[in-house]
Amino acid sequence: MRRPYSLGSSQFSFGPGMMTPAVKMLIWTNVGIFVAGTLIPPLGRLLIDLFGLRPQAVLTGLRIWQPFTYLFLHGGFSHILFNMLVLWMFGVQLERLWGSSYFLRYYFITGIGAGVATIGAGLLPFAFSEPTYLAVTIGASGAIYGLLMAFAIYYPDTPILMFLLFPVPAKYFVMIIGAITFLSVPRSAGVAHMAHLGGLVVGYVYLKRGGGSGVARFGRFGLMAEIKYRYLRWKMGRLRRKFDVHPGGSGGNDDWNGRVH
């Protein structure tokens, strides 16, 4: 969760502000399904049975849609509250940066990727794999962890409250929760740690390998702009070393407008 930040000399706000269209749609859909399943328990059990992710049902071809539909189901009030809160806190800023279309694409790629990771974990020759193969996984946590990874890549130095106690830069926050998640995989105990880990890994690989186009690929300016910027910095550094180039002008400003001798 991000700390309150200043919007001006006398205004303060908690979180990123008003919800963006895709985030609003996702939250309302998740909350609506949760409320319906809670108010009508037989419907809730049916939804989990049909649309929760059970690796056995997917791999036998019975319910191949489950790696997508499990993202819209939650097991309790605290479960959906945490996921929707994080979706709002980090999703809004990412949707403003990317646009709704790319945001939704990334959200579902990481969420489905987390589901595929869960299915893969169920096939591993380890003690925890057999329960995973037969168990039902629900929740948007895989996609939520993907959003955390994206936020850490785009805003690495923004502070996030670790355990709601002390601020940690986003890049270190994600490293810490990634390590905790990885070490927790063999001791799942009802928590889909493999889905969380899958969301982190899929999000990292997708963004770093240039998923999508333009702004979504790398930082604010795209992968090619980043490469050109790095090359230009290297070239200018080489010229300075070779010719002892330094900025001129009365102010001595080291920028593109300064004269060069």
LINMONOR-V560064 format. One line per field, one symbol per residue. phi: phi as a letter, one per 30 degrees, with the letter a starting at -180 (. if undefined). A space follows every 10 residues. Layout:
# LINMONOR-V560064
phi->???
This chain:
# LINMONOR-V560064
phi->.ddebdcldb cbbcidjddd eddddddddd dddddddddb eddddddddd cddceedddd idbddddcdd dccbcadddd ddddddeddc dddddddcjd ddedddeddd ddeddddddd ddcddbdddd eddcdccbjd eedddddddd ddddbdcddb ddhhcbdbee ddeddddddd ddddedbdhi cddddddddd ddddddddci dibidddaid bjdddddddd dddddddddd ddchdbdcjd diddbddddc c
